[in-house]
Amino acid sequence: MQQVIKIGTRGSPLALAQAHDVKAKLLAAHADLSDASIEIVVIKTSGDRILDRHLMNAGGKGLFTKEIEDALLMGLIDCAVHSSKDMPTKLPDGLCLTVFLPREDPRDAFISSKFAHFEDLPKGAILGTASLRRRAQALRLRPDLKVITFRGNVQSRLRKLADGEADATFLALAGLNRLAMAKAATEKLPLDDFLPAPAQGAVTVEIREGDAAMQTRLAPLHCLNTAIEVTAERAFLAALDGSCRTPIAAHAAVQGNALMMHAQLFSLDGTEMYERQDSTEPDLKAASLMGASIGADIRTEAGPDFFVRLATQIEAEIA
């Protein structure tokens, strides 16, 4: 009897869509696999349970991965499907990210039933977002806006918007596309004004180190260009000790024979911004070195006092 491949995932509609996409791609790549030979295993994470306070008060990014990674380490699942932007830069010992699916559109979407464009928001309009990056970017352009915390999956945030809790919100365009909800996007925001979160739009598959059989199964799904881009962005994030407590934006793109990268660090209110742009050869080693170098340069330019001020601002915001 063929061993069943167990794919671990969160239970949100977007996470399930991503996991089922991986399953479909595995079935298309391997004629010996059948629908019954791949099982989707839903695992509820701490991040899914915490709905009454900001995730920064509870532990940050790892809240969306810990229980899934524990199941992977215990052998209860064979691989785990994640949104790359949810992944901490340091993984648990024994686990690795080996596969990145072709990247979706990395841009943010502006969503409002009242206004067609972000710039159309009236003075004092309420913007709902839980992202410190989006908050800083919005306030940098529109310091007059009032920003409130919006938590929950795509559907719940859209419900909050429909219920009038805010005049507008931002969502990742990639998630809307994967959910066949692209029409929900009122405006696709330009990268020049709203650089995305590092690794936004990229789905990754995590496995146990040394699991050659699973690596072989997943290999046909891998997109090298996406891996190169995400490697650069995650190296930048790691160099800044980036987490959900840090308003950080980065976008790397393979363009012909070069890897181009643009990265930013903000104060919480957007009044301070540090940024760099650079390019290098489009390979994994060069991408990692460039991302780390950009992060180190920005960290030096911002200086230690900036991070002290940022921590104070954030503690006051989430208190």
C-alpha positions, 0 to 999 in steps of 0.5 A: 500500500502506498504511504499517504503524504500528509500536508500540514496547514493552517485552517484559514481559507487562504491557507487551505487554498495554498495547501490544496494548490500544492496537492494539485501540483504534486498530483500533476507532477507524479503519475503514481500519486492519486487523490487518496494518497495525499491528505491535507491535515489542518492544524490550529496555531496559536496565532489562529486562537488569539483574536482579542489582542495584537500578536506582538503581545503574544509572540509574533510571527512564530505563532502561525507556525509553531504547532505545525512545525512541532507536528512536522518534527514529530512525524505527524505530517510530511511537509507544511505549506506556509505563506513565506512572509509568515516564516521567522528567519530562524527555523527550528533545528531539523527543519528547512524550506526547500521549495518555493512555488512561483510567486504571485503578485507581491503588491498590496491592495487597497480596499474600500466600498466608499473610495476608489483610491487610497489618495481619495480618503478624506482627512481623518478617515479610518484605516484598518490594518494590523501591519506595522509596515502598512501603517507606517507607509500609509501615515508617511503619505497621509499623516492625517489618517486614523489607523486602527488594528484589524486582525483576522483572515481575509474574510473576517477583515472584509466583514469588519470593513463591510460592518463599517469598522473602518473606511478602508483596509489593505490586503495582499493582492496574492491572497485575494488572487489565490482565493479567486477574490481579485475583484475585492481589490479596489486599487492595486497599490504601486510598489513605489509607495507601498513596498511589500513585506519581505517574501509577500506573495510567495508560498513555501513548503517546509520539510524535515532536513534529510527527508530525501523522498519528500524533497524528490516529490516536491522538486518539480514544484520549485521555482528558482527565481522565487527562491532567489528573490525570497532569499534576498528579502529574508536575508535583509529581514534577518540582518535587521532582526526583523519581526512583526515588531519592525516596520520593514518592507522589501522587494527583490525581483529577478530581471533578466541577468540581474536581481534587483532589490529595494528595501525600507525601514520605517518608524511607526508613524512613517516620519522616518524612513531608511532605504537602499536599492542594489542589484547583483547576480541572480543566484542564491548565494549572491542574493543572500549576501546582498540582502544581508549587506543592505540590512547591515547598511540600513541598520548602521544608518538608522543607528541604535537610537532609532531602534530604541525609539521604535521599541518605545513607540510600539510598546505604547501602541500595543499597551 
